[in-house]
Structure formats: structure tokens, C-alpha cells
Amino acid sequence: MAEAKNLGEKIFFIATGVRLHAKEYFLRLTGLFKKYDYCISFPSIPEGLKAEKELRGFKAVSIPIPDEIFEGCGVGVLVKGEEELERLLKHLREKGVLVSGVFKREGDRFVEVGRKS
């Protein structure tokens, strides 16, 4: 987990967490969460936030890493479809974003299908 170096960073991390959790709750309450087939995880919160900036134009959304994958802090990216996943992973590699894992939805859980950094 990332350590805040000062008050400004601490406020940033808290605000980011609130924003990501609000997105996740909305997706779950509306049933949209289950429409995403894959979740990408990252080795750190800053790396996940770096990935979040690269999502424009993709069928993907950033959220806190789902409890179905890891019960702790982290950033995940939900992705619709395998083709979109491969396209996004390629884009993230080109931008130098490190990926720690790729998980596929199987019913109400996610199963790791690979590490594709």
C-alpha cells in the first residue's frame, strides 16, 4: 500500500478512495458490475491510478480492487470482453503501466487467468 508523505497526499488518497468506492457501489447497485468480464490488478495504488488515466476510449472503468479478488486496498480496472482486455493490456504496456494480474469473472467471483505485465 502507498504511504502518504504529507497531509496533501493523505487527503488525495482518501478522496481517491471515496471516489472509487462510490463508483463501485453505483455499478453494483445498478447491476452494471456484472456486465464486466475481466478485472486487471496493479502492483500499487499509484500504478493503478496511472492506469486509470489511460482508460479513455476503452470499455473499462476503475474501481477499488474487488473483495472477490483481494480484501485490501488497491485499484482495479473492470473490462468488457476479451478483445477489449487485450487491446487495453497492449495500450497499458505501451504506456509503461505495470499490471500484476488479470482475473476473469466466473459467476459471482473472479479467477486469475494470468499475470500480463
C-alpha positions as a LaTeX table, in Angstrom:
\begin{tabular}{lrrr}
\hline
Residue & $x$ (\AA) & $y$ (\AA) & $z$ (\AA) \\
\hline
Met1 & 0.00 & 0.00 & 0.00 \\
Ala2 & 1.21 & 3.51 & $-0.73$ \\
Glu3 & 2.28 & 5.66 & 2.21 \\
Ala4 & 1.22 & 9.29 & 2.22 \\
Lys5 & 4.27 & 11.52 & 2.61 \\
Asn6 & 2.36 & 14.60 & 3.72 \\
Leu7 & $-1.12$ & 15.90 & 4.52 \\
Gly8 & $-1.82$ & 16.75 & 0.88 \\
Glu9 & $-1.07$ & 13.19 & $-0.24$ \\
Lys10 & $-3.16$ & 11.78 & 2.61 \\
Ile11 & $-6.15$ & 13.91 & 1.55 \\
Phe12 & $-5.60$ & 12.87 & $-2.08$ \\
Phe13 & $-5.57$ & 9.15 & $-1.19$ \\
Ile14 & $-8.71$ & 9.47 & 0.93 \\
Ala15 & $-10.57$ & 11.45 & $-1.75$ \\
Thr16 & $-9.49$ & 8.94 & $-4.41$ \\
Gly17 & $-10.69$ & 6.05 & $-2.26$ \\
Val18 & $-14.07$ & 7.70 & $-1.71$ \\
Arg19 & $-14.42$ & 8.38 & $-5.46$ \\
Leu20 & $-13.52$ & 4.81 & $-6.45$ \\
His21 & $-15.80$ & 3.25 & $-3.81$ \\
Ala22 & $-18.70$ & 5.47 & $-4.91$ \\
Lys23 & $-18.20$ & 4.20 & $-8.49$ \\
Glu24 & $-18.12$ & 0.59 & $-7.32$ \\
Tyr25 & $-21.30$ & 0.99 & $-5.23$ \\
Phe26 & $-23.09$ & 2.57 & $-8.18$ \\
Leu27 & $-22.04$ & $-0.27$ & $-10.50$ \\
Arg28 & $-23.13$ & $-2.92$ & $-8.00$ \\
Leu29 & $-26.46$ & $-1.24$ & $-7.15$ \\
Thr30 & $-27.42$ & $-0.83$ & $-10.81$ \\
Gly31 & $-26.32$ & $-4.33$ & $-11.81$ \\
Leu32 & $-23.70$ & $-2.94$ & $-14.20$ \\
Phe33 & $-20.85$ & $-4.51$ & $-12.19$ \\
Lys34 & $-21.75$ & $-7.96$ & $-13.55$ \\
Lys35 & $-21.56$ & $-6.71$ & $-17.14$ \\
Tyr36 & $-17.76$ & $-6.55$ & $-16.93$ \\
Asp37 & $-15.93$ & $-9.79$ & $-17.79$ \\
Tyr38 & $-12.40$ & $-9.07$ & $-16.54$ \\
Cys39 & $-10.55$ & $-7.22$ & $-13.81$ \\
Ile40 & $-6.96$ & $-6.04$ & $-14.04$ \\
Ser41 & $-4.95$ & $-5.54$ & $-10.85$ \\
Phe42 & $-1.82$ & $-3.45$ & $-10.32$ \\
Pro43 & 1.21 & $-3.78$ & $-8.03$ \\
Ser44 & 0.45 & $-0.50$ & $-6.23$ \\
Ile45 & $-2.19$ & 2.17 & $-5.84$ \\
Pro46 & $-0.11$ & 4.77 & $-7.75$ \\
Glu47 & 0.31 & 2.29 & $-10.62$ \\
Gly48 & $-3.46$ & 1.69 & $-10.69$ \\
Leu49 & $-4.11$ & 5.43 & $-10.74$ \\
Lys50 & $-1.63$ & 5.75 & $-13.61$ \\
Ala51 & $-3.67$ & 3.11 & $-15.49$ \\
Glu52 & $-6.89$ & 4.97 & $-14.71$ \\
Lys53 & $-5.65$ & 7.93 & $-16.74$ \\
Glu54 & $-5.32$ & 5.65 & $-19.79$ \\
Leu55 & $-8.91$ & 4.32 & $-19.89$ \\
Arg56 & $-10.41$ & 6.88 & $-22.25$ \\
Gly57 & $-11.73$ & 5.14 & $-25.35$ \\
Phe58 & $-11.93$ & 1.71 & $-23.70$ \\
Lys59 & $-14.91$ & $-0.23$ & $-22.35$ \\
Ala60 & $-13.36$ & $-0.17$ & $-18.90$ \\
Val61 & $-13.82$ & 1.50 & $-15.53$ \\
Ser62 & $-11.58$ & 1.90 & $-12.49$ \\
Ile63 & $-12.77$ & 0.79 & $-9.06$ \\
Pro64 & $-11.18$ & $-0.34$ & $-5.81$ \\
Ile65 & $-9.87$ & $-3.87$ & $-6.25$ \\
Pro66 & $-12.97$ & $-6.04$ & $-5.69$ \\
Asp67 & $-13.15$ & $-8.02$ & $-2.43$ \\
Glu68 & $-13.74$ & $-11.08$ & $-4.64$ \\
Ile69 & $-10.08$ & $-10.72$ & $-5.69$ \\
Phe70 & $-8.33$ & $-9.18$ & $-2.67$ \\
Glu71 & $-9.71$ & $-7.85$ & 0.59 \\
Gly72 & $-7.44$ & $-4.87$ & 0.96 \\
Cys73 & $-6.54$ & $-1.59$ & $-0.66$ \\
Gly74 & $-5.81$ & $-1.37$ & $-4.33$ \\
Val75 & $-7.06$ & $-0.16$ & $-7.67$ \\
Gly76 & $-8.67$ & $-2.46$ & $-10.22$ \\
Val77 & $-9.93$ & $-1.91$ & $-13.73$ \\
Leu78 & $-13.04$ & $-3.73$ & $-14.92$ \\
Val79 & $-13.07$ & $-4.52$ & $-18.65$ \\
Lys80 & $-15.85$ & $-5.68$ & $-21.00$ \\
Gly81 & $-14.83$ & $-8.54$ & $-23.29$ \\
Glu82 & $-11.64$ & $-10.40$ & $-24.12$ \\
Glu83 & $-10.86$ & $-8.36$ & $-27.23$ \\
Glu84 & $-11.14$ & $-5.14$ & $-25.23$ \\
Leu85 & $-8.96$ & $-6.66$ & $-22.48$ \\
Glu86 & $-6.18$ & $-7.49$ & $-24.94$ \\
Arg87 & $-6.40$ & $-4.05$ & $-26.54$ \\
Leu88 & $-6.23$ & $-2.33$ & $-23.12$ \\
Leu89 & $-3.35$ & $-4.51$ & $-21.87$ \\
Lys90 & $-1.37$ & $-3.67$ & $-25.02$ \\
His91 & $-2.07$ & 0.04 & $-24.50$ \\
Leu92 & $-1.03$ & $-0.11$ & $-20.83$ \\
Arg93 & 2.22 & $-1.89$ & $-21.77$ \\
Glu94 & 2.97 & 0.80 & $-24.36$ \\
Lys95 & 2.40 & 3.48 & $-21.69$ \\
Gly96 & 4.68 & 1.69 & $-19.22$ \\
Val97 & 1.92 & 0.78 & $-16.74$ \\
Leu98 & 2.71 & $-2.37$ & $-14.74$ \\
Val99 & $-0.05$ & $-4.98$ & $-14.35$ \\
Ser100 & 0.09 & $-7.54$ & $-11.55$ \\
Gly101 & $-2.81$ & $-9.80$ & $-12.50$ \\
Val102 & $-5.74$ & $-10.45$ & $-14.82$ \\
Phe103 & $-8.92$ & $-12.03$ & $-13.47$ \\
Lys104 & $-11.93$ & $-13.42$ & $-15.36$ \\
Arg105 & $-15.46$ & $-13.34$ & $-13.99$ \\
Glu106 & $-16.92$ & $-16.76$ & $-13.28$ \\
Gly107 & $-20.38$ & $-16.23$ & $-11.83$ \\
Asp108 & $-20.03$ & $-14.09$ & $-8.70$ \\
Arg109 & $-16.27$ & $-14.48$ & $-8.39$ \\
Phe110 & $-13.10$ & $-13.68$ & $-10.31$ \\
Val111 & $-10.49$ & $-16.30$ & $-11.18$ \\
Glu112 & $-6.93$ & $-15.33$ & $-12.02$ \\
Val113 & $-6.15$ & $-16.11$ & $-15.66$ \\
Gly114 & $-2.67$ & $-14.68$ & $-15.80$ \\
Arg115 & $-0.15$ & $-12.05$ & $-15.00$ \\
Lys116 & 0.29 & $-9.88$ & $-18.05$ \\
Ser117 & 2.67 & $-7.04$ & $-17.21$ \\
\hline
\end{tabular}
